[in-house]
Amino acid sequence: MKDNATVITAEEFNQQVIGLDDNFKSHVRAPAEATIDSRALRFLSETALKKSKLFKIDINAFDPDEFVLRFRQVMTAKAPIDTVGNSSEDEEGAAEEIDWCKVGKRLMRYSRRAPTMDLMYGPLEIQQKKRKLTQRVKLEKHESDMKQPELIDNNDIERSQAEMSALIKRISDLLTTEGGTNGINLFQFFINPGSFSQSVENLFCLSFLIRDGKAAIDCDDEEGVEREFPVVYSTEPAGADVIQEDGFTKTQIILELTMQDWQDAIDLYGIESSIIPDRPDVQATPSNTKKSKWH
């Protein structure tokens, strides 16, 4: 088979593969026999590859130029309707017009369906759209829309820190009086039902009291059972010696309060008024505006 590998026919090749398969099922028992069988299968696959490379496709079976030439010879007005290819070579270059009526009569015998107008679908005249060139309008800033930045000096920073310290002291006193020894509902204490921003500010100040050990939040009761709501109460800060002896460790917890959480807490606990008093909103006055300076 090695000598005539490329001459073998497809039927003979198929018989070889079937025989190899039958031999593998019935006679192959040892690894050496399986190795020989695998070599034979590999040889058959290489033979199939060689035969596939020998296949040729006649891509030049149709010559468009020759077809057009014969078409003009047959379909000219002088050529007879039933004669094909009987024109002389001298008439190949003759500029005779094609008789399209004759073409239609010859093609009618191969189709009984009337031609449709789909091939003519489309615009009769194509107009190219001119590209419009647009100029970008320069953005003009009016002086009336410009806001003058405010200059913040050290006095403003010290004043803000003093106000924050006073607010934290006020919240600590309210926690002592309102919470007592048993504590108070955390949400009822810091939430202001009339202002979400002040509720966030109250929780921010309460976090400083917890950091300094002046307040604590408890989610379990004395028996270790989880409460229905967290309780906040006032505590005395532990000294350095107590912290060292008892091994206290600080734990940082980030509390998040969204508008939805704020509204849900108001509806759940029926909060109608704020324990921490409202604070007036800081608004810019004409006197402050005049004193402001550019950076």
N, C-alpha and C positions, 0 to 999 in steps of 0.2 A: 504493500500500500504506500510505502514511502516513495517508491519510484514513480508511481502514477498518482500522486496525491492531488495534483491539480486537474487531472483528467477524469477522476472518479465522478460518476453521476450522483444526482441527489438521492435516487432510490438506493444505490449501493451505500452511500454515506449513512442513510437512515438505517439500513440493515446492520451496518457496523455498530452504530450506537445502541440499537436494540440488543444485539448479541453481547455487547459489553455489559449492558445492564443485567441481562440474564446470567451471564457468567459471574457477575458480582454477587447476585443473590444466591446462587447455587454452589459455587466453588470457592469463593473467597472466605477463608477461615483465619488465616494468620496475618500478622502485620506486613510480612514481606509480600504476600500475595496482594494485599490491599495497595501496597506501594506500586507494584507493577500495574495494577488496574488503574491507579490514578495517573500514571505516566501515559497509559494508552488514552485515557480521557483527555489529558492535556494535548496529546498529539492530534486527536480528532478536533479539538477546539481550534488549534493552530491551522489545521487543514481547512476548516470552515472559514477562518479569517482570510486565508489566501484565495479561496474561491470567491469570496465576496469582493475582494479587490480586483478580480479579473472581470467582474461584471461591467459592461459598458452600456451607457444610455446614449442613444442617437439623438443628441440635442439639436442637430442640424437637419432633422427630417423635414422641417417646414422652413422654407426660405421666404420671408416677407417680400423681398424685392422681386423674386421670380413670380410670386403670386400676383403682385400688382401688374407686372408685365403681361402675364397671361390674361388677367382680367381685362386689361385695356384692349388686348387683341380680340377678345371674344365679344365684349360689350360695346364696341363702337357701332356707329350707325350703319357702316358698310358690311360688317360681318354678319353672316347668316345666323339666325336664332338658334339652330340646332347643331351648329358646327363649333367644335371646341379645339383650339390650338392649331388651326389650319392656316394661320397667317404666316407670311414669309418673314425672314429675319430682317429684311429691308424695311418692313413696316413697324419695327419696334420703336423707332424714334419718331414716328409720325405723330404730330400733335393733333390727333383727332379727338373730338369730343365724345364722351361716353353717353350712350343712349340709355338713360335711366328707366325709360319705359320698358326697354328690353330686359334690363336687370330685374324690374319688378315682375315681368312675366315669367322669367326663369325661376325666381324665388317663390312665386305663388304656389307651385306644386309641392313645396316642402312645409307649408304652414297654412292652415285654414283659419287662423285667428287674425282678426283685423288689427293692424298696428295701433297702439294707443299714443297718446300725446305726452306720455311721461318723459320721453327723451327730450322734449322741447320745454320741459318745466324749468322756469328760471326767468330772471329779468331780461327784457329785450335790450335794455341799455344800462350799462353799469356806470354810475357816477361816483367818482372818488370824492370822499368827503375831505374837505380842507381842514387841516388841523388848526384849531384856534389857539393862538398864542395869548396867554393871559399873564399879566404882570401882578406880582404879589404886592398887596398894599402894605406899606410900611406901618407898623403898629406905633401909634402915637400915644404917649402917656401924658395925661393931663395932670397939672399940678394939684387940682382939687381932689384927685383920687389918691394922691400920695399921702402917706401917714408919716408923721415925724416920729422917729424913735425916741424913747425916753431914756434919759441917762440915769443909771442906778449907781448911787454912791454908797459909801460905807454906812452912812447914817440910815439909809433905807434898809440895808441888810440887817443892821442891829435892831431897827424897829420891828422888822418882820420876825426876827428871832425872839424878841421880847414878847410879841403878841402870841407866838406859838407856845412859848413857855407858860404864859398866863392861861392859855386855853387848856393846856395839859393839866395845870394845877387845878383849874375849875372842874375838869372832867374827873380828876382824882377825888375831889371833895364830893362831887355828886355821887360817885360810885360808893363812897363810904356811907353817905346818908341814905341813899336809895337801896343799896344792896344789903346793908346790914351784915349780919353774921352768916345768913343763909345764901346770900348772893341774889342775883337778878337775871332774868332772861337776857342773853347776850344781844339778841336782835332788838328787843324792846328798849334796851339801854342806848345803843348807839344810832339806831335808825331814826332819821327825821322824815316823816311821811310827806313833808312839803318840799323837800329839797334832796335830790340824789347826790349832788356835789358835796353838801354838808354832811351827809351820811358817810361818804367816803372819807371826808376829812376827820370825822369823829372816830372812825375805825383806825385811821392813821395815827391819831393821837393816843388811842387806847393801846396800840402796839408798843409805843414808847413806855407806857406804864408797865406792860408785861415784861418788856426787856429789862427794865430797872428793878423788877421784882416787887412792884407796888400793886400789881393786879395779877389775877390768875384766871384761867378758863378751865372748867371742869365739865367733862361729858358723862361722868359716872357718879352715882350717889355714894353714900358711905358704905353700903354693902357691896359695891362693885357692879351694880346693875346699871346699864346704860340709860341715861335720861332721855326724855322725849325732846329736849332742847338743851343746848349748851348753856351753862351758868357762868357768869363772870362775877368776881367778888374782889374786895380790896384785901391786900396782904401787907405784912411788914417785910421790908427787904432783909434778907439774911446777911449776916456778917461774913467777913472773909474766913474767920475760923470755923464757922458752922459749915460753910460751903466746902472747906477743905476736909473736915471730919466726916461729913455725910456723903461726900463724893458727888455733889450736884454737878450736873452737866447742862450746858445751854443747848437748846434745840431751836432752830430757826424754821418757822412755818410761814409760807407765803399765802395770805388770804386773798381771795378774788371776789369782787362784788360787782356784778353786772346789773344793768337796768332791770332785767327780767328777775334776777334774784331779789333785788330790792323790792319790786312790786309784789312778788310772791310772798315775801316775809310780811309785808304790810297786810295782805289779804289773809294769810294763815294765822297770824297772831292778833289780828284786829287792832293794829297800831293806829291810833287816831291823833296822838300828840307826841311831841318829842320831849324826852326827859332832859336832854341837853338843849338849852335855849337856842333859839334861832339867832343867827348873827347877820347883821346887815351886809348886803352885797357892796363891795367896793366899786364905786363908779368914778370915772374921770370927771373932775370939775374944771370949770374954766380957769380957776386960779392955778390948779396943778398943771394945766396945759401950757400956760404962759411961762411957768418956771422950767418946763422941760427944755432940754438942750440937745443939740445934735452931738453924736459921738465923734 
